[in-house]
Amino acid sequence: MVQGLRAGRQKPLRLSGRIYAVGDIHGRLDLLMAALARIREHAAGIQATTVFLGDYVDRGPESRGVVECLRSNSPTESVCLKGNHEAMMVAALRQRGSELSVWLERGGRATLHSYGVRDLSELWLVPSEHLVWLANLPLLARDEHRIYVHAGVRPGQGVERQKENTFLWIREQFLQGIPTEFSDHIVHGHTPEWASKPGASEPELLPHRTNLDTGAYYTGVLTIGVFDGCASGGPVEILSVVGSRAWGASQGKSGTAGSDSLMTQIMVND
């Protein structure tokens, strides 16, 4: 697996050739497997790199399967970037307390259920090697013309001066930025719904950034941007894989699937 930038530790990796960027997966193993098959078919033996933009866990039903798949199964060289949900999961299971409470409210219960956890005495069922892998995921990757990141970057400021939380959590300040504030095209996820975005299930394609989060866990659409690492601008092609919307329809966008006993226990423990 190709490595990207970890904040403050090394220069971002320079990708080249054809690059496939995959939006937020959120526990939808079915869509991930379909996306891998679509990339394999589309690449047709051409040397390429796949960049996964983060948020592999939470809300959807098969977070464990997604993590295991990403650790071992890609049709091309791959970079798995860290998303805010990976950061929340690691903090929750290492620090417990309020971090665990916040994570459970933001989709963590579905993740615990995918690991077979039914109450807080079973948190040990989440393998430590999964937490180590999630904790050490890189924050950025880049090619000659673009930066690949989960949430975005602060406009008008070099990435080497920015903090990890910015790459994982920024929203309005980044999304409201204008093209002249960015020296690179930004490829990101994190925001499936936004005022200028065509719709939750559609990517947002702008001159200075490409938003590939299409709310896979509730829309049933996972989006892949195809980029030419030697050419500037947005994607040369958009690929989509479509599955059932049943998860989102039955559970809602809050991602609170799972036994209420998990939330009850953590509230008591707090």
KAFEN-V687779 format. One record per pair of residues at least 4 apart in sequence whose C-alpha atoms are under 8 Angstrom apart, sorted by the first residue. I is the first residue (numbers start at 0). J is the second residue. D is the distance in Angstrom with one decimal. If there is no record, write none. Layout:
((I J D) (I J D))
This chain:
((0 76 5.9) (0 77 5.2) (0 78 6.2) (1 76 6.4) (1 77 5.6) (1 78 5.3) (2 12 6.9) (2 78 6.1) (2 137 6.8) (2 140 8.0) (3 11 5.7) (3 12 5.2) (3 78 6.8) (3 80 7.6) (3 137 5.1) (3 138 6.8) (3 139 5.6) (3 140 4.8) (3 141 8.0) (4 8 7.4) (4 9 6.1) (4 10 6.2) (4 11 4.5) (4 12 6.5) (4 137 5.2) (4 138 5.6) (4 139 4.8) (4 140 6.0) (5 9 6.5) (5 11 7.9) (5 136 7.7) (5 137 4.8) (5 138 5.5) (5 139 7.0) (6 137 7.9) (6 138 6.7) (6 159 7.4) (6 162 7.0) (6 163 6.3) (7 159 6.8) (11 139 6.6) (11 140 5.6) (11 141 6.3) (12 140 5.6) (12 141 6.1) (12 142 7.6) (13 140 7.1) (13 141 5.4) (13 142 4.8) (13 143 6.7) (14 18 7.9) (14 48 7.7) (14 140 7.5) (14 141 5.9) (14 142 4.4) (14 143 7.3) (14 228 6.7) (15 142 5.8) (15 143 7.3) (15 227 7.7) (15 228 4.7) (15 229 6.6) (16 46 7.2) (16 47 6.1) (16 48 7.8) (16 227 6.0) (16 228 5.0) (16 229 6.6) (17 46 7.1) (17 47 4.8) (17 48 6.5) (17 225 7.1) (17 226 5.9) (17 227 5.0) (17 228 5.9) (18 47 5.7) (18 48 4.9) (18 49 5.7) (18 50 7.1) (18 225 5.8) (18 226 5.0) (18 227 6.4) (18 228 6.6) (19 38 7.5) (19 47 7.5) (19 48 6.2) (19 49 4.6) (19 50 6.0) (19 223 6.3) (19 224 5.6) (19 225 4.7) (19 226 6.4) (20 49 5.8) (20 50 4.6) (20 51 5.8) (20 52 6.9) (20 186 7.8) (20 211 8.0) (20 223 5.4) (20 224 5.1) (20 225 6.5) (20 226 7.8) (21 49 7.4) (21 50 6.2) (21 51 4.8) (21 52 6.0) (21 211 7.0) (21 221 7.6) (21 222 6.1) (21 223 4.5) (21 224 6.6) (22 51 6.6) (22 52 5.6) (22 53 7.4) (22 187 7.6) (22 188 5.6) (22 211 4.8) (22 212 4.8) (22 213 7.0) (22 221 6.4) (22 222 5.7) (22 223 6.4) (23 51 7.8) (23 52 6.3) (23 53 5.9) (23 54 5.2) (23 55 6.5) (23 188 6.1) (23 189 6.8) (23 211 7.5) (23 212 5.4) (23 213 7.4) (23 214 7.1) (23 215 6.8) (23 221 7.4) (24 28 7.7) (24 30 7.6) (24 31 6.9) (24 53 7.7) (24 54 6.1) (24 55 5.0) (24 56 7.4) (24 215 6.0) (24 216 6.8) (24 221 7.0) (25 54 5.6) (25 55 4.6) (25 56 4.7) (25 57 5.4) (25 58 6.0) (25 59 5.3) (25 62 6.8) (25 215 7.1) (25 216 5.8) (26 55 5.9) (26 56 5.0) (26 57 5.9) (26 58 6.5) (26 59 4.1) (26 60 5.4) (26 61 4.5) (26 62 4.0) (26 63 7.5) (26 64 7.6) (26 65 6.0) (26 110 7.6) (26 216 7.0) (27 31 6.4) (27 59 5.5) (27 60 6.5) (27 61 6.0) (27 62 7.2) (27 65 7.1) (27 215 7.1) (27 216 6.0) (28 32 6.1) (28 61 5.8) (28 62 7.3) (28 64 6.2) (28 65 5.2) (29 33 6.3) (29 242 7.5) (30 34 6.0) (30 215 7.8) (30 219 7.6) (30 220 7.6) (30 221 6.3) (30 240 6.5) (30 241 7.0) (30 242 6.5) (31 35 6.2) (31 65 7.3) (31 221 7.7) (32 36 6.3) (33 37 6.1) (33 240 6.4) (34 38 6.1) (34 221 7.5) (34 223 7.7) (34 239 7.7) (34 240 6.1) (35 39 6.1) (35 73 6.6) (35 74 6.5) (36 40 6.2) (36 74 7.8) (37 41 6.0) (37 240 7.8) (38 42 5.8) (38 74 7.1) (39 43 6.2) (39 44 7.8) (39 74 5.4) (39 75 7.6) (42 46 7.5) (42 47 7.1) (46 75 7.3) (47 75 5.8) (47 76 6.6) (48 75 5.5) (48 76 4.8) (48 77 5.4) (48 78 7.5) (49 73 8.0) (49 75 6.2) (49 76 6.2) (49 77 4.6) (49 78 6.2) (50 77 5.7) (50 78 4.7) (50 79 6.0) (50 80 7.3) (50 147 7.7) (51 77 7.6) (51 78 6.2) (51 79 4.8) (51 80 6.0) (52 79 6.7) (52 80 5.3) (52 81 7.2) (52 82 7.1) (52 147 7.2) (52 148 6.1) (52 149 5.0) (52 187 6.4) (52 188 6.3) (53 79 6.7) (53 80 5.1) (53 81 4.9) (53 82 4.1) (53 83 7.6) (53 84 8.0) (53 85 7.6) (53 149 5.6) (53 188 7.6) (54 81 7.1) (54 82 4.7) (54 83 6.6) (54 84 5.4) (54 85 6.2) (54 149 7.9) (54 189 7.7) (55 62 6.6) (55 65 6.5) (55 66 6.9) (55 82 7.7) (55 84 7.6) (55 85 7.2) (56 61 7.9) (56 62 4.7) (56 63 7.6) (56 65 7.4) (56 66 7.6) (56 84 6.5) (56 85 6.6) (56 107 7.9) (56 110 6.3) (57 62 6.3) (57 84 6.9) (57 105 7.5) (57 106 4.6) (57 107 5.1) (57 108 7.4) (57 109 5.8) (57 110 5.0) (57 254 7.1) (58 105 7.6) (58 106 4.4) (58 107 6.9) (58 108 7.7) (58 109 5.5) (58 110 7.0) (58 216 6.8) (58 252 7.7) (58 253 7.3) (58 254 4.0) (58 255 6.8) (58 256 7.1) (59 106 8.0) (59 109 6.5) (59 110 7.6) (59 216 5.3) (59 246 7.1) (59 254 7.0) (60 109 5.9) (60 110 7.1) (60 112 7.9) (60 113 6.4) (60 246 7.8) (61 65 6.3) (61 109 7.9) (61 110 7.1) (61 113 5.5) (62 66 6.3) (62 109 7.8) (62 110 5.4) (62 113 6.1) (63 67 6.2) (63 110 7.0) (63 113 5.7) (63 114 6.0) (64 68 6.0) (64 113 7.8) (65 69 6.1) (66 70 6.2) (66 129 7.4) (67 71 6.5) (68 72 5.3) (68 73 8.0) (69 73 6.9) (69 79 7.7) (73 77 6.8) (78 140 7.7) (79 136 6.5) (79 137 7.1) (80 136 5.6) (80 137 5.1) (80 138 5.4) (80 139 6.6) (80 140 7.9) (80 148 7.0) (80 149 6.9) (81 85 6.2) (81 86 7.2) (81 133 7.1) (81 134 8.0) (81 136 5.1) (81 137 5.9) (81 138 5.5) (81 149 6.8) (81 167 7.4) (82 86 6.6) (82 138 8.0) (82 149 5.4) (82 150 7.5) (82 167 5.5) (82 189 7.9) (83 87 6.1) (83 149 7.8) (83 167 4.8) (83 168 6.2) (84 88 6.1) (85 89 6.3) (85 133 6.0) (85 134 7.3) (86 90 6.2) (86 133 7.5) (86 134 6.8) (87 91 5.9) (87 98 7.3) (87 102 6.0) (88 92 6.2) (88 99 7.9) (88 102 6.5) (88 107 7.1) (89 93 6.0) (89 130 5.9) (89 133 7.1) (89 134 6.3) (90 94 5.6) (90 95 7.3) (90 98 6.2) (90 99 7.5) (91 95 4.9) (91 96 7.5) (91 97 7.9) (91 98 4.6) (91 99 4.1) (91 100 7.7) (91 101 8.0) (91 102 6.3) (92 99 6.6) (92 122 7.5) (94 98 6.6) (94 99 7.5) (95 99 4.8) (95 100 7.8) (96 100 6.6) (96 265 7.5) (96 268 7.5) (96 269 6.1) (97 101 6.2) (97 269 6.9) (98 102 6.2) (99 103 6.1) (99 265 7.5) (100 104 6.4) (100 262 7.2) (100 265 6.1) (100 266 7.1) (101 105 6.4) (102 106 6.5) (102 107 5.1) (102 108 8.0) (103 107 4.2) (103 108 5.1) (103 255 7.6) (103 261 7.9) (103 262 6.8) (104 108 7.6) (104 254 7.9) (104 255 6.6) (104 262 7.8) (105 253 6.8) (105 254 6.5) (105 255 7.2) (106 110 7.1) (106 253 6.9) (106 254 4.5) (106 255 5.5) (106 256 7.5) (107 111 6.3) (107 254 7.9) (107 255 7.7) (108 112 6.2) (108 254 8.0) (108 255 6.4) (108 256 6.3) (108 257 5.6) (108 258 7.6) (108 261 7.2) (109 113 6.4) (109 254 7.0) (109 255 6.8) (109 256 5.3) (109 257 5.7) (110 114 6.7) (111 115 6.5) (111 116 5.1) (111 117 7.5) (111 122 7.8) (111 125 7.7) (112 116 5.2) (112 117 6.5) (112 257 6.5) (114 124 6.4) (114 125 6.1) (115 124 7.1) (116 121 5.4) (116 122 6.3) (116 124 6.6) (117 121 6.8) (117 258 7.2) (117 261 7.2) (118 122 7.6) (118 260 6.9) (118 261 5.6) (118 264 7.8) (119 261 6.5) (119 264 7.2) (119 265 7.8) (125 129 7.3) (125 130 7.9) (126 130 6.9) (127 131 6.3) (128 132 6.1) (129 133 6.2) (130 134 5.9) (131 135 6.2) (132 136 6.4) (138 148 6.4) (138 149 7.5) (138 163 7.3) (138 166 6.8) (138 167 7.9) (139 146 6.9) (139 147 5.7) (139 148 5.0) (139 149 7.9) (140 146 6.0) (140 147 5.1) (140 148 6.9) (141 145 5.5) (141 146 4.4) (141 147 5.7) (142 146 6.8) (142 228 5.5) (142 229 7.7) (143 228 6.2) (143 229 6.3) (143 230 7.9) (143 231 7.9) (144 183 5.6) (144 184 6.4) (144 228 7.1) (144 229 7.4) (144 230 7.1) (144 231 5.3) (144 232 7.3) (145 183 5.0) (145 184 4.6) (145 185 5.7) (145 186 7.0) (145 231 7.5) (145 232 7.8) (146 183 6.4) (146 184 6.3) (146 185 5.0) (146 186 6.1) (147 185 6.1) (147 186 4.8) (147 187 6.1) (148 152 7.9) (148 166 6.4) (148 167 8.0) (148 185 7.4) (148 186 6.4) (148 187 5.2) (148 188 7.6) (149 166 6.2) (149 167 5.8) (149 187 5.1) (149 188 5.3) (149 189 6.1) (150 165 7.6) (150 166 5.4) (150 167 5.1) (150 168 5.6) (150 169 5.7) (150 170 6.7) (150 187 5.7) (150 188 5.7) (150 189 5.0) (150 190 7.5) (151 165 7.1) (151 166 5.4) (151 167 7.4) (151 168 7.8) (151 169 6.0) (151 170 7.1) (151 173 6.2) (151 185 7.1) (151 186 7.9) (151 187 6.0) (151 188 7.9) (152 158 7.0) (152 161 7.7) (152 165 6.3) (152 166 5.7) (152 169 6.9) (152 173 6.1) (153 158 7.9) (153 161 7.4) (153 165 7.0) (153 169 7.5) (153 172 7.0) (153 173 5.7) (154 172 7.5) (154 173 6.1) (154 176 6.0) (154 180 5.3) (154 181 6.2) (155 180 4.7) (155 181 6.2) (156 160 7.0) (156 161 7.5) (157 161 7.0) (161 165 6.7) (161 166 7.8) (162 166 7.0) (163 167 6.4) (164 168 5.6) (164 169 7.4) (165 169 5.0) (168 189 7.9) (169 173 6.4) (170 174 5.9) (170 190 7.5) (171 175 5.8) (172 176 6.3) (176 180 6.6) (177 181 7.6) (177 207 7.7) (178 206 6.9) (178 207 5.1) (181 207 7.0) (183 207 7.3) (184 206 7.6) (184 207 4.8) (184 208 5.2) (184 209 7.7) (184 231 7.7) (184 232 6.2) (184 233 7.1) (185 207 6.4) (185 208 4.5) (185 209 6.3) (186 208 5.7) (186 209 4.8) (186 210 6.2) (186 211 7.5) (187 208 7.6) (187 209 6.3) (187 210 5.1) (187 211 6.2) (187 212 7.5) (188 210 5.3) (188 211 5.1) (188 212 4.4) (189 212 6.0) (190 210 7.5) (190 212 5.9) (191 198 7.7) (191 199 5.0) (191 200 7.4) (191 211 8.0) (191 212 4.9) (191 213 5.1) (191 214 5.2) (192 196 6.5) (192 198 6.5) (192 199 5.1) (193 198 7.9) (195 203 7.8) (196 201 7.5) (196 202 7.2) (196 203 5.3) (197 201 6.0) (197 202 7.4) (197 203 6.8) (198 202 7.8) (199 212 7.9) (199 213 5.2) (199 214 5.9) (199 218 7.2) (200 212 8.0) (200 213 4.4) (200 214 6.2) (200 215 7.6) (200 218 5.9) (200 219 8.0) (200 220 6.0) (201 211 8.0) (201 213 5.7) (202 209 7.3) (202 210 5.6) (202 211 5.0) (202 212 6.6) (202 213 6.1) (202 222 7.3) (203 209 5.7) (203 210 4.8) (203 211 6.8) (204 208 6.6) (204 209 4.8) (204 210 6.6) (204 233 7.1) (205 209 6.0) (205 233 7.5) (206 232 6.6) (206 233 6.9) (207 232 7.3) (207 233 7.7) (208 233 7.1) (209 233 6.4) (209 234 7.8) (211 222 5.9) (211 223 6.9) (211 224 7.1) (212 221 7.7) (212 222 7.1) (213 218 7.2) (213 220 6.2) (213 221 6.2) (213 222 6.5) (214 218 5.6) (214 219 7.4) (214 220 6.9) (214 221 7.4) (215 219 4.8) (215 220 4.7) (215 221 5.0) (216 220 7.9) (216 244 7.8) (216 246 6.8) (216 247 6.2) (217 244 5.8) (217 245 7.6) (217 246 6.1) (217 247 3.6) (217 248 6.8) (217 251 7.1) (217 252 6.3) (218 243 7.9) (218 244 5.4) (218 247 6.6) (219 241 5.6) (219 242 4.8) (219 243 5.3) (219 244 4.7) (219 247 7.9) (220 239 6.6) (220 240 5.8) (220 241 4.6) (220 242 6.4) (221 239 5.7) (221 240 5.4) (221 241 6.6) (222 237 7.2) (222 238 5.9) (222 239 4.5) (222 240 6.6) (223 237 5.9) (223 238 5.0) (223 239 6.0) (224 234 5.6) (224 235 7.8) (224 236 6.2) (224 237 4.8) (224 238 6.3) (225 234 5.2) (225 235 5.8) (225 236 5.1) (225 237 6.1) (225 238 7.5) (226 233 7.0) (226 234 4.7) (226 235 5.6) (226 236 7.3) (227 231 7.7) (227 234 7.4) (227 235 6.9) (244 248 6.2) (245 249 6.0) (246 250 5.9) (246 251 7.6) (247 251 4.9) (247 252 6.2) (250 254 6.6) (250 255 7.1) (250 256 6.1) (251 255 7.9) (257 261 8.0) (258 262 7.9) (259 263 6.2) (260 264 6.0) (261 265 6.4) (262 266 6.1) (263 267 6.3) (264 268 6.1) (265 269 6.1))
